[in-house]
């Protein structure tokens, strides 16, 4: 239960509705207790008539009619308040589910990129869906039926002992056995529920990755192998679920058995007492049978409630595991900070926590506001890491990054990222229209602005070639488009944002050299007076930059303009001549 204390803040938030729901639940149960005494009175009235003067038939009919009307009225009122009970407590559980899902999702967004490298998407999705649903069952049905059970026990036990203490004693005799069984079985349920939820996450992850990588699976003809793996995983998950179901299956038969024993006690002990004249009417036996059967569901539901609580505790524990993860990148500045675009690296070193690879080693450089700088280097030289550090997706291991001569940690994180238009190497598009994917950089953009940036990124003609043009719905991750088209739509998105700093991470690798030249010319016009960093493997993307930085193994190997670098022997000159020869061939 300690894990479930986390959602107490939501109970406090909705305490008014919760208290109202509890009151309504108690009223509903109290009205349901009206029927048994009047059944007793009805039987007693018939007994009095049969053993007494038969001349008062009309009086007995009147009494019976009165009792029947009271029973019907109480049942209707109980049903009405039961309806209101569900409309309050169950609704509260939905509100809590809504709030908890939003909290988990918001927390996911604030966590570092390293968190997503360590955890799989399917597991993240399962915790925000299946696990939160389990917690909702605790916040709604478990509380509602728990209050019903407590109310019935609190009301029935005194009534039963006042009316017939001996019968009541034997009727309730099985309950201690029930408590012991529940205690032991609930521990097993908690353990098995945790295992089941973990396997659900594993299954979700496997299917999500299979659907995302369906192109590779089909290309390699691996459908039978993937299906076999899924069957094995599903069977393993089924076995775990069956283990849990077998434990849960013990509850209801045991409850029914114990309730049946209670009924036998009522009939046997009550019958003996009636024969011996210790109770005055058979009606008391009928009343107690109704009481026992009224307790059937509450007693039986104890097991179900225990299962719900244990499953919810296991799920909340998994949710808390991620909620307790604190992001390393925090926004320590509340007020907005304007960004002009000057960038300074002072002796910066960065090492990835997950791989322990040092991507940058004591590098220093300055990019003035409005300058265009190209970063060239082999794969793994640290080019993309520089862009990640500027956007503060990670913090440096040592050294310092300054933006406009202010330490990057002293800037408002939201202001910094709003001032950046980033185009990643692996262009990501959402399952939405092309128009909305471009508008992702500026939600209030007009159609004219969208078309303009699409023309500048040389993708407008491609878009107009689709039957629905800009209203074309893209597949997941933009699978409808080619690699080059996805890159150009991403560039259009960044241009539409019109930020102070552009970060282009090898975003022209999938386009031909002629298209690349046209895009670069358009980018030069669009990014005038904007700080621009272009990461590329091609000299053609870098040659017109104000400055070129050549990286190797996380260190600056060369630095200067295109003209200066090709006049010196080194990596850049060699790369330039190699690519020039390839173009001529």
ZAMIGU-655485 format. One record per residue (C-alpha): residue in one letter; x, y, z. Coordinates in steps of 0.5 Angstrom, whole numbers, padded with zeros to 4 digits, always signed. Example, Ala and Ser with C-alpha at 12.3 -4.5 7.8 and 13.67 -1.06 7.14 Angstrom:
BEGIN
A+0025-0009+0016;S+0027-0002+0014;
% end
This chain:
BEGIN
X+0000+0000+0000;X+0006+0005+0001;X+0007+0006-0007;X-0001+0008-0007;X+0000+0013-0002;X+0003+0017-0008;X-0004+0018-0011;X-0007+0021-0004;X-0006+0028-0007;X-0011+0027-0012;X-0016+0024-0007;X-0014+0031-0003;X-0016+0035-0010;X-0023+0031-0011;X-0024+0031-0003;X-0031+0034-0004;X-0034+0029-0009;X-0030+0023-0005;X-0034+0025+0001;X-0040+0026-0002;X-0039+0019-0006;X-0038+0016+0001;X-0044+0019+0004;X-0048+0017-0002;X-0045+0010-0001;X-0047+0009+0006;X-0054+0012+0005;X-0055+0007-0001;X-0053+0001+0004;X-0057+0003+0010;X-0063+0003+0005;X-0062-0004+0003;X-0062-0006+0010;X-0069-0004+0011;X-0072-0011+0007;X-0070-0016+0012;X-0073-0014+0018;X-0080-0013+0014;X-0079-0020+0011;X-0079-0022+0018;X-0085-0018+0020;X-0089-0021+0014;X-0087-0028+0016;X-0089-0027+0023;X-0096-0024+0021;X-0097-0030+0017;X-0095-0034+0023;X-0100-0030+0028;X-0106-0031+0023;X-0105-0038+0022;X-0104-0040+0029;X-0109-0035+0031;X-0116-0032+0029;X-0117-0033+0022;X-0122-0027+0022;X-0117-0022+0022;X-0115-0023+0014;X-0116-0016+0012;X-0112-0014+0017;X-0106-0018+0015;X-0107-0017+0008;X-0106-0009+0010;X-0100-0011+0014;X-0097-0015+0008;X-0099-0009+0003;X-0095-0004+0008;X-0089-0008+0009;X-0089-0010+0001;X-0089-0003-0001;X-0084-0001+0004;X-0079-0006+0002;X-0080-0004-0006;X-0079+0003-0004;X-0073+0002+0000;X-0070-0002-0006;X-0072+0003-0011;X-0068+0009-0006;X-0063+0004-0005;X-0062+0003-0013;X-0063+0011-0014;X-0057+0012-0009;X-0053+0006-0012;X-0053+0010-0019;X-0051+0016-0015;X-0045+0013-0012;X-0043+0010-0019;X-0043+0017-0022;X-0039+0020-0016;X-0034+0015-0014;X-0033+0012-0021;X-0032+0019-0024;X-0027+0021-0019;X-0023+0015-0021;X-0023+0017-0028;X-0021+0024-0026;X-0015+0021-0023;X-0013+0017-0029;X-0013+0023-0033;X-0009+0027-0028;X-0004+0021-0027;X-0003+0020-0035;X-0002+0027-0036;X+0003+0027-0030;X+0007+0021-0033;X+0007+0024-0040;X+0009+0031-0038;X+0015+0028-0033;X+0017+0023-0039;X+0018+0030-0043;X+0022+0033-0038;X+0027+0027-0038;X+0034+0027-0041;X+0035+0023-0048;X+0039+0018-0044;X+0033+0016-0040;X+0030+0014-0047;X+0036+0010-0049;X+0036+0006-0043;X+0028+0005-0043;X+0024+0002-0049;X+0018+0005-0052;X+0014-0001-0051;X+0015-0001-0043;X+0014+0007-0043;X+0007+0006-0046;X+0005+0000-0042;X+0006+0004-0036;X+0002+0010-0038;X-0003+0006-0040;X-0004-0001-0037;X-0001+0001-0031;X-0005+0007-0030;X-0011+0003-0031;X-0010-0002-0026;X-0009+0004-0021;X-0015+0007-0023;X-0019+0001-0021;X-0016+0002-0014;X-0018+0009-0014;X-0025+0007-0016;X-0028+0000-0016;X-0024-0002-0010;X-0026+0004-0006;X-0033+0004-0008;X-0034-0003-0006;X-0030-0003+0000;X-0034+0003+0003;X-0040-0002+0001;X-0037-0008+0005;X-0035-0004+0011;X-0042+0000+0012;X-0045-0007+0011;X-0041-0010+0017;X-0042-0004+0021;X-0049-0004+0021;X-0051-0012+0020;X-0046-0014+0026;X-0050-0010+0031;X-0056-0012+0029;X-0055-0019+0028;X-0052-0020+0035;X-0058-0016+0038;X-0063-0020+0035;X-0060-0027+0036;X-0053-0027+0038;X-0052-0035+0038;X-0054-0035+0031;X-0050-0029+0029;X-0044-0032+0033;X-0044-0039+0028;X-0046-0035+0022;X-0040-0030+0023;X-0035-0036+0025;X-0032-0037+0018;X-0030-0030+0017;X-0023-0031+0021;X-0021-0037+0017;X-0023-0032+0011;X-0018-0027+0013;X-0012-0031+0014;X-0014-0034+0007;X-0014-0027+0004;X-0008-0025+0008;X-0003-0031+0005;X-0006-0031-0002;X-0006-0023-0003;X+0002-0023-0002;X+0002-0028-0008;X-0002-0024-0012;X+0002-0018-0011;X+0008-0022-0013;X+0005-0025-0019;X+0002-0018-0021;X+0008-0015-0022;X+0011-0021-0026;X+0005-0020-0031;X+0006-0013-0032;X+0013-0013-0033;X+0011-0018-0039;X+0006-0014-0042;X+0011-0009-0042;X+0016-0013-0046;X+0010-0016-0051;X+0009-0008-0052;X+0016-0007-0054;X+0017-0013-0058;X+0011-0011-0062;X+0012-0004-0063;X+0019-0005-0065;X+0017-0010-0070;X+0012-0005-0073;X+0017+0000-0073;X+0022-0004-0077;X+0017-0008-0081;X+0021-0005-0088;X+0027-0009-0085;X+0023-0015-0083;X+0020-0016-0090;X+0027-0014-0094;X+0030-0020-0090;X+0024-0025-0090;X+0024-0025-0083;X+0016-0026-0082;X+0016-0033-0080;X+0022-0032-0075;X+0019-0026-0072;X+0012-0029-0071;X+0016-0035-0068;X+0019-0030-0063;X+0012-0027-0062;X+0009-0034-0060;X+0014-0036-0055;X+0014-0029-0052;X+0006-0029-0052;X+0006-0036-0049;X+0011-0034-0044;X+0006-0028-0042;X+0000-0033-0042;X+0004-0038-0037;X+0005-0032-0032;X-0002-0029-0033;X-0005-0036-0032;X-0001-0037-0026;X-0004-0030-0023;X-0011-0033-0025;X-0010-0039-0022;X-0009-0036-0015;X-0015-0031-0016;X-0019-0037-0018;X-0019-0039-0011;X-0022-0033-0008;X-0030-0034-0010;X-0030-0041-0009;X-0028-0040-0002;X-0032-0035-0001;X-0038-0039-0003;X-0036-0045+0001;X-0036-0040+0007;X-0042-0037+0006;X-0046-0044+0005;X-0043-0046+0011;X-0046-0040+0014;X-0053-0041+0011;X-0052-0048+0014;X-0051-0045+0021;X-0057-0041+0020;X-0062-0046+0018;X-0059-0051+0023;X-0058-0047+0029;X-0064-0043+0028;X-0068-0049+0027;X-0066-0052+0034;X-0067-0045+0037;X-0074-0044+0034;X-0076-0052+0036;X-0074-0050+0043;X-0078-0044+0043;X-0071-0039+0044;X-0074-0035+0038;X-0081-0033+0037;X-0081-0034+0030;X-0079-0037+0023;X-0078-0030+0021;X-0072-0029+0024;X-0069-0035+0021;X-0071-0032+0014;X-0068-0025+0016;X-0061-0028+0018;X-0061-0032+0011;X-0062-0025+0008;X-0057-0022+0012;X-0052-0028+0010;X-0053-0027+0003;X-0053-0020+0003;X-0046-0021+0006;X-0044-0026+0000;X-0042-0021-0005;X-0038-0016+0000;X-0035-0022+0003;X-0033-0025-0004;X-0031-0018-0006;X-0026-0018-0001;X-0022-0022-0005;X-0023-0019-0011;X-0021-0012-0008;X-0015-0015-0005;X-0013-0017-0012;X-0015-0010-0015;X-0011-0007-0009;X-0005-0011-0010;X-0005-0011-0018;X-0005-0003-0017;X+0000-0003-0012;X+0005-0007-0017;X+0003-0002-0022;X+0004+0004-0018;X+0011+0002-0016;X+0013+0001-0023;X+0010+0008-0025;X+0014+0011-0019;X+0020+0008-0021;X+0020+0013-0027;X+0017+0019-0024;X+0022+0018-0019;X+0027+0019-0024;X+0030+0026-0024;X+0032+0030-0030;X+0039+0032-0030;X+0038+0038-0035;X+0033+0043-0031;X+0031+0050-0032;X+0034+0054-0026;X+0032+0060-0029;X+0024+0063-0029;X+0025+0069-0033;X+0025+0069-0040;X+0032+0071-0043;X+0033+0074-0050;X+0038+0070-0055;X+0042+0074-0060;X+0046+0068-0062;X+0053+0068-0060;X+0056+0061-0058;X+0062+0060-0055;X+0066+0053-0053;X+0071+0054-0047;X+0075+0048-0046;X+0069+0043-0047;X+0069+0036-0046;X+0063+0031-0046;X+0063+0024-0044;X+0056+0020-0046;X+0054+0016-0039;X+0051+0010-0042;X+0057+0008-0047;X+0063+0012-0043;X+0065+0015-0050;X+0069+0021-0049;X+0066+0025-0056;X+0069+0032-0055;X+0076+0033-0052;X+0077+0040-0049;X+0075+0044-0055;X+0074+0051-0056;X+0071+0056-0061;X+0067+0062-0062;X+0061+0063-0067;X+0059+0070-0067;X+0052+0073-0068;X+0050+0072-0075;X+0056+0067-0077;X+0055+0061-0081;X+0060+0055-0079;X+0060+0049-0082;X+0063+0043-0078;X+0066+0037-0082;X+0069+0030-0080;X+0069+0023-0080;X+0063+0019-0077;X+0064+0019-0069;X+0068+0025-0069;X+0063+0029-0065;X+0060+0033-0070;X+0052+0032-0067;X+0055+0032-0060;X+0056+0040-0061;X+0049+0041-0063;X+0046+0037-0058;X+0050+0041-0053;X+0048+0048-0056;X+0041+0046-0055;X+0042+0043-0048;X+0040+0036-0049;X+0046+0034-0045;X+0050+0038-0041;X+0058+0038-0041;X+0062+0034-0037;X+0067+0039-0036;X+0069+0046-0039;X+0063+0051-0041;X+0059+0054-0046;X+0057+0061-0047;X+0051+0064-0051;X+0051+0071-0052;X+0057+0071-0046;X+0052+0068-0041;X+0053+0061-0038;X+0048+0056-0042;X+0046+0054-0035;X+0044+0061-0033;X+0039+0062-0039;X+0032+0060-0039;X+0031+0053-0042;X+0025+0055-0046;X+0028+0061-0048;X+0034+0058-0051;X+0030+0052-0055;X+0025+0057-0057;X+0031+0061-0061;X+0033+0054-0064;X+0031+0051-0070;X+0034+0044-0071;X+0034+0039-0077;X+0036+0033-0074;X+0040+0028-0078;X+0035+0023-0078;X+0029+0027-0080;X+0022+0025-0076;X+0015+0027-0078;X+0009+0025-0075;X+0003+0021-0077;X-0001+0028-0079;X-0001+0032-0086;X+0005+0035-0089;X+0002+0042-0087;X+0001+0040-0080;X+0008+0037-0080;X+0011+0044-0083;X+0007+0048-0078;X+0010+0044-0072;X+0015+0050-0072;X+0010+0055-0072;X+0003+0053-0070;X-0001+0060-0073;X+0003+0060-0080;X-0001+0062-0086;X-0002+0058-0092;X+0003+0063-0096;X+0008+0062-0091;X+0008+0055-0091;X+0009+0055-0099;X+0014+0060-0098;X+0019+0055-0094;X+0017+0049-0098;X+0019+0053-0104;X+0026+0055-0100;X+0027+0048-0098;X+0026+0045-0105;X+0020+0041-0103;X+0014+0045-0106;X+0014+0041-0113;X+0014+0034-0109;X+0008+0036-0105;X+0004+0039-0110;X+0005+0032-0114;X+0001+0028-0109;X-0006+0028-0110;X-0008+0032-0103;X-0002+0036-0104;X-0001+0039-0097;X-0006+0036-0094;X-0003+0029-0095;X-0003+0024-0089;X+0004+0022-0088;X+0005+0015-0085;X+0008+0013-0078;X+0015+0017-0078;X+0014+0020-0085;X+0014+0013-0088;X+0010+0016-0094;X+0016+0020-0096;X+0023+0019-0099;X+0029+0020-0095;X+0030+0027-0098;X+0023+0029-0098;X+0023+0028-0091;X+0029+0032-0090;X+0027+0038-0094;X+0020+0038-0090;X+0024+0038-0084;X+0028+0044-0086;X+0022+0047-0088;X+0019+0046-0081;X+0026+0050-0078;X+0025+0056-0083;X+0018+0057-0082;X+0020+0058-0074;X+0025+0063-0076;X+0029+0062-0070;X+0036+0066-0068;X+0040+0060-0068;X+0040+0054-0074;X+0042+0047-0073;X+0043+0043-0079;X+0045+0036-0077;X+0047+0033-0084;X+0040+0034-0086;X+0042+0034-0094;X+0045+0027-0094;X+0039+0024-0098;X+0039+0030-0103;X+0043+0030-0110;X+0048+0035-0111;X+0044+0040-0115;X+0038+0040-0110;X+0043+0041-0105;X+0046+0047-0108;X+0039+0050-0109;X+0037+0049-0102;X+0044+0052-0099;X+0043+0058-0103;X+0036+0059-0101;X+0038+0057-0093;X+0044+0063-0094;X+0038+0068-0096;X+0033+0065-0090;X+0039+0065-0085;X+0042+0072-0086;X+0043+0075-0079;X+0042+0068-0076;X+0047+0064-0073;X+0048+0058-0077;X+0051+0051-0076;X+0052+0046-0081;X+0054+0039-0080;X+0056+0035-0086;X+0060+0030-0089;X+0060+0034-0096;X+0065+0040-0097;X+0060+0043-0102;X+0055+0044-0096;X+0061+0047-0092;X+0065+0051-0097;X+0061+0058-0097;X+0061+0058-0089;X+0064+0064-0086;X+0068+0059-0082;X+0070+0051-0082;X+0071+0047-0076;X+0074+0040-0078;X+0074+0035-0072;X+0077+0028-0071;X+0076+0024-0065;X+0073+0029-0061;X+0078+0035-0062;X+0079+0041-0067;X+0084+0038-0073;X+0083+0045-0077;X+0079+0051-0077;X+0079+0057-0082;X+0075+0059-0088;X+0074+0054-0095;X+0080+0058-0098;X+0085+0058-0092;X+0084+0050-0091;X+0084+0048-0099;X+0091+0052-0099;X+0094+0047-0093;X+0095+0040-0093;X+0091+0036-0089;X+0084+0033-0088;X+0080+0038-0091;X+0084+0039-0097;X+0084+0031-0098;X+0077+0031-0097;X+0075+0037-0102;X+0079+0034-0108;X+0077+0027-0107;X+0069+0029-0107;X+0071+0034-0113;X+0074+0027-0117;X+0068+0023-0115;X+0063+0029-0118;X+0067+0029-0124;X+0067+0022-0125;
% end
